């Protein structure tokens, strides 16, 4: 027979609320509210919520994998163990990217390479097509390496051509993360035809309604005089945006922010879009 709990019985099982740093300004965009005297103060959480499973989504070339890799490097260089399940890109390419990015971020690559365990599902039909086999491999790596953070890039690659099973597959991996007490990142692909504000922008209903929160990355090509006037960017350039599209574990900044990808692939979040536009307009007026 199944049992029920009184809410007070769950106190000892409830995880503490604190941030797991991403190495980006996202660390200031999640927050907690604490009482100081008679007032409630909003304080940055310092990262994505501990033990949350976050979905990073967007159309191709928006920086999803770069953000996931930056998170992995930040955690590994701080001495925490990370499991990186690569479904799209072969592991040897991941090594090269991580090494270059670590150097730019000023991370000690010797710590990064020893603290990141990699499961290469990109060239294994068995791991991609059989969730049970992949989760058994992940569980072994987590136990052996004492992993606390797990990234799957991308979760979409585990249900290609099986969209009818998408919810079931995502739910299995979400529950796996909870059982093994992982702070998780699921990278998910969005079809370019889907509007960025739609449910599909969060990787489709399969991901967005199951995970604890979603981070949406988007890009806009500056292609008209109206775009030039509004954003203050030249024709042919790309404006990149990021927003936290809901998080059930912690309050968060819900504004759309502008970010840039450096030449070596690091993520730099600059300013809220509204402030970015105002600043560009002011600079134009001064000229």
N, C-alpha and C positions, 0 to 999 in steps of 0.2 A: 504493500500500500504506500502511496506517496504521502508525504507529510507536508505540513505548512510551518511557517516560522512567524513568530512575533517579531516585529521590526527590531526590537531591542536585542534579540538574539543574534542579529547579524553584525553588531558593532565590532566584535572581535575579528570578523572576516572582511570588514570593509577596508579597501586599500587606502593608504594615505594619499592626499592630493599634493603632488609636486611635479615639477617639470623635468622632462628629459631633453636636454639641449639639442637643437638641430644645427647650430652653427650659423643661423640666419636670424633676421629680425622677427621671424615667427615666434621666437622665444619670448618676445615682449607682447605678442598679440593674443596669447592665452593668459588668463589671470584668475586670481581667487579674491574673495572678499573677506576681510577680517575686521572685527570690531575693535576699535581703539577708543576707549572712553565711551562717549555717547555717539560716536560716528562710525560708519562703516567705510573702510578704506579699500580701494581697489589696488591690488598689487600684482605685478607681472608674475606669471607662474614659472618662467624660466625655461620653457620648452613645451613640447607636446605633453599632455597629461600622462603620468606614469600608468602603465598597464592599459592604455588606450590602444585600440586598433584604428589607425587613421588611413583613409583612402586618399591617395594623391592622383588626380585625374586631369585630363586635358587632351586636346587634339595632338597629333604628332608634332614634334619639334617645339614643345612648349617648356621643356625643362624638367619633366617629371622624374626621369631617371637621375638627372643631375642633382636634384633636390634629395632624392633617396640616398645617393652616394655621398653627398655632403653630410647628411645625418649619420651615415655609417662611419665616415672618417672622424667626425666630431666625437662620437661615442668611443670608437676604438682607440683614438689618441688619448682619451681620458682614462683608458684602462678598462673599459667595459667590453664584454664579449658580444659580438654581433654575428648573426647568421644571415647570409645574403643568398637567397634562392634566385638564381638568374634563369628566367624562362625564355627570354628573347635573344640575348647576346651571349655567345660562348664565353666561358670563364676567363680565357686568356686575354680577351679584349677588356674584360672588367678589370683585370690586374693592371693593364697599361693605363687605363683611365684613372684608377684609384691612385696610382703612383704619381702621375702628373698633377692631379688635384691636391694631393697631400702636400706636395712641394709648395704649391701656390698658397695653400691655407696655412703654411708654417707648421704642419703636423709632422711628428716623428714617424716616418714611414715604417721603421722597424717595429714600432708598437702597433701601427695600423695593420700591417700584414700578419702579425702574430695573433691579433685579437679578432680578426674577421675570418670566419669559416664560410666556405662557399659550397653550395650544392648546384651543380650545373645540370639543369633540366632541359636546357636548350637543345641538346643533341640526344636526349633520351625519350623515346616515345613512351616507355613504361612510366617514367616519372610524371610526364605531362598528362598522360591519359588515365592514370590510376592514382586517384587522390590518396588511397590507403597506403600505397607504396611510398609516395612522396612524404606523407606525414610520418611514417615509420622512420624514414631516413632523417627527417628533420628532428624527430624526437631523440634519436640516437646522438645527433650532433649537439643538440641543446644540452643533453645530459653530460656528454663527454667534455664539452668545451665550457660548460657552465654559462651558457648564453642567456642574456637578459633582453636583447633586442633582435627582432627578426623582420627581415624585409623580403617581400615577394615581388619580383619585377619581371613580368606583370601577372597579376591574378587573372587577367583576361585571357592570357595564353593557356590557362588551364581549362577553359571551357570554349575554346574556338570550335565552331561548327556544332556546338552542343548547347546553344543558348537556352534551350528549354530546361536544361539542368543547372543553369547558372546560379540560381538562388540556393539550390541544395549544395553545390560545390563551395560557394563562398561561405555559407553557414558552417560547413564542416571545418574550413580553415579558421574561421573566426572563433569557433568553439575550441579548436586546438590551441589557439593563442591564449585563450583564457585559462585552459587547463594547465598550460605550461608557464603561466604567469609571464607572458612576453609583452613588451611594448612593441606593437607591430605597425608596419607600413605596408599597405597593399597599393601597388601602382596599378592603375587601370586605364585602359585606352578608351577614348571617346571618338566616335565617328565624326568627321568634320561637318557632316550635314546637320548634326544636332546643335541646337541653339545653346549657347553657353549658360543661359539662365534656366534651362530645362532640367528635368529630373535626370535625363540621360547624360547631362553634363557631368553628373557625379558618378559616371561609370555605369549608368543604367540603374534600374530599380534593384537589380541583383546585388549590387554593392552598397549603394547609398543607404538603403533601408536596414542594412544589417550591421555595418561598421559603427564605430562610436563617433566618427566625425569625418568630414571630407574637406580637402583642400583642392580648390579648382584653379588650374593654371590655364591662361588663355593668351592669345596674341591677336593683334589687329594690324593689318597692313595699311599704312598711310597712303591712300591712293586718290584723294580728291582735294580740291582747294579747301573744302569745308574741314576735312581732317587736319590739314596743315594749320588752318586758323585755330581750330579747337585745341589741338594737342601741341602746337608749336614745333612740330617735327617735319622734316623734309619728305617730299614724295618718295615712296619706295622704301622708307624705313619701317621698322616694326616696333610697335608698342606692346610690351608684355605686361600682363596683369596677374595678380594672385589674390585669392580671397578664401577665408575660412567659411565654408558653406554648411555651418552647423556643427555642433559638438555637444553630445549629451552629457559629457563628464565635467566640463569646465566652461565658465563664461569665456567669451572671446570677442575680439574686434571683428565685426562683420563687414567692414568697409572693403572696397576694392582697392588694392595697392598696386603701384607700378614697380616692376623689378627689371633688372638687367642680367644678362648672362655674359660673363667676361669672355675674353678670347680663349681662355683655357678652361671654360666650363664651370665657373663658380657662380652661385646665385647671390645677388645683392639686391635686397628689397629697399627701395628708395623712399617712397612717400605715398600717402593715400592719393588716389587718382584725382580727387577734388582739389587737393593742395598742389599737386603736380601741375594741373591745368592753370590754377591761379598764378603760380610762380612763373610759368611760361608766358602767360598773358602780361604779367607785370614787366618781365624782361623785354617783351616786345614793345610795350608802351614806352619804356625808358630809352629804347633804341630810336 
